[in-house]
Amino acid sequence: MMSAPDPYLVFVYNADSGFFEALKDGVTKFASPSTYPCRLCALTYGLATMRPRWRRLVEGLGVRVEFLHRDEFRERYGESEAGYPSAYIDRGGELELYISSDEMNATETLDDLMDTVRKRLDERGLQQRE
């Protein structure tokens, strides 16, 4: 009997994939940050790269973490019930809401997001590295 795959986190950006989408997002983020539609991107990325503190957290969680754009998420799972940006736990193809778009959009700082991610891992009984 095969065992179920280990659960993993799926973070979903409120942006589509592709070069022109990334270019458009970068311009909006730089020129008009208050109108930028992806709070997850705004908190976790500088102009072009992932913030080092966020990268360290993600790499040290002890669970696999995947980042998808809206279009990639829709292709794999269908429409997000929680909106975008959001995060889920994938338990063998079955999704469990981890952070809703309302929660993500209300997050003020990267520290707040990092605290939420850690706390939810504990609440969901997922392994964390020390």
Wavefront OBJ file of the C-alpha trace (Angstrom):
o trace
v 0.000 0.000 0.000
v 1.381 3.396 -0.994
v 1.443 6.090 1.627
v 0.003 9.521 0.947
v 2.516 12.179 -0.078
v 3.662 14.570 2.613
v 1.526 17.685 2.871
v 3.075 20.884 1.572
v 2.306 24.595 1.478
v 1.117 26.334 -1.669
v 1.296 30.128 -1.726
v -0.626 31.793 -4.547
v 0.281 35.225 -5.875
v -2.359 37.654 -7.092
v -0.549 37.873 -10.425
v -0.255 35.765 -13.545
v 2.957 34.147 -14.754
v 4.993 35.273 -17.722
v 7.559 37.875 -18.680
v 5.137 40.685 -19.585
v 3.076 40.123 -16.454
v 6.240 40.300 -14.335
v 7.312 43.476 -16.129
v 3.905 45.087 -15.602
v 3.896 44.052 -11.937
v 7.391 45.456 -11.424
v 6.436 48.810 -12.901
v 3.275 49.022 -10.783
v 5.120 47.980 -7.645
v 7.762 50.683 -8.210
v 5.604 53.513 -9.612
v 2.451 53.067 -7.555
v 2.998 50.692 -4.621
v -0.355 51.558 -3.014
v -2.200 50.150 -6.053
v -0.140 46.960 -6.272
v -2.661 44.075 -6.119
v -0.519 41.337 -4.562
v 0.130 41.763 -0.837
v 2.098 38.499 -0.754
v 4.499 39.844 -3.406
v 4.718 43.241 -1.745
v 5.701 41.709 1.605
v 8.022 38.964 0.415
v 9.813 40.496 -2.572
v 11.946 43.541 -3.175
v 11.966 44.943 -6.701
v 13.282 41.728 -8.242
v 14.219 39.124 -5.638
v 12.777 37.362 -2.621
v 13.568 39.101 0.657
v 16.354 37.186 2.492
v 14.392 36.908 5.775
v 11.413 35.369 3.974
v 13.683 32.977 2.029
v 15.321 31.812 5.284
v 11.924 31.209 6.887
v 10.622 29.249 3.889
v 13.782 27.145 3.655
v 13.717 26.401 7.395
v 10.064 25.399 7.807
v 10.655 21.686 7.432
v 7.853 21.311 4.881
v 7.920 21.731 1.134
v 6.721 25.140 -0.012
v 5.566 25.931 -3.528
v 4.744 29.341 -4.988
v 2.258 29.593 -7.846
v 0.872 32.461 -9.861
v -2.919 32.755 -10.247
v -2.974 31.156 -13.709
v -0.733 28.277 -12.583
v -2.949 27.642 -9.547
v -6.113 27.672 -11.659
v -4.575 25.219 -14.130
v -3.686 22.764 -11.364
v -6.521 23.194 -8.839
v -9.255 25.345 -10.365
v -10.401 28.662 -8.965
v -9.317 29.666 -5.459
v -12.221 29.693 -3.033
v -10.294 32.116 -0.826
v -9.291 34.596 -3.540
v -5.791 35.863 -4.267
v -3.233 36.085 -2.783
v -3.755 33.126 -0.462
v -2.098 29.974 0.803
v -3.138 26.348 1.116
v -1.910 23.026 2.412
v -1.930 20.409 -0.328
v -2.656 17.030 1.221
v -2.336 14.659 -1.722
v -4.216 16.952 -4.103
v -6.827 17.938 -1.532
v -6.526 21.586 -0.517
v -6.947 22.944 2.986
v -7.081 26.724 3.376
v -4.011 28.014 5.200
v -4.244 31.822 4.804
v -7.170 33.504 3.038
v -6.781 36.518 0.763
v -8.588 38.650 3.369
v -6.001 37.648 5.968
v -3.126 38.075 3.537
v -4.312 41.508 2.410
v -4.750 42.629 6.028
v -1.178 41.629 6.909
v 0.797 44.782 7.635
v 4.410 43.574 7.774
v 6.641 40.721 6.745
v 7.086 39.881 10.445
v 3.302 39.527 10.782
v 3.158 37.176 7.796
v 6.071 35.120 9.111
v 4.409 34.830 12.529
v 1.154 33.681 10.909
v 2.953 31.042 8.833
v 4.759 29.639 11.898
v 1.641 29.674 14.073
v -0.465 27.903 11.433
v 2.140 25.165 11.019
v 1.855 24.463 14.729
v -1.960 24.563 14.612
v -2.073 22.151 11.647
v 0.440 19.757 13.187
v 2.985 20.136 10.398
v 6.661 19.641 11.147
v 8.893 22.633 11.750
v 12.671 22.635 11.959
v 14.261 24.380 14.874
l 1 2 3 4 5 6 7 8 9 10 11 12 13 14 15 16 17 18 19 20 21 22 23 24 25 26 27 28 29 30 31 32 33 34 35 36 37 38 39 40 41 42 43 44 45 46 47 48 49 50 51 52 53 54 55 56 57 58 59 60 61 62 63 64 65 66 67 68 69 70 71 72 73 74 75 76 77 78 79 80 81 82 83 84 85 86 87 88 89 90 91 92 93 94 95 96 97 98 99 100 101 102 103 104 105 106 107 108 109 110 111 112 113 114 115 116 117 118 119 120 121 122 123 124 125 126 127 128 129 130
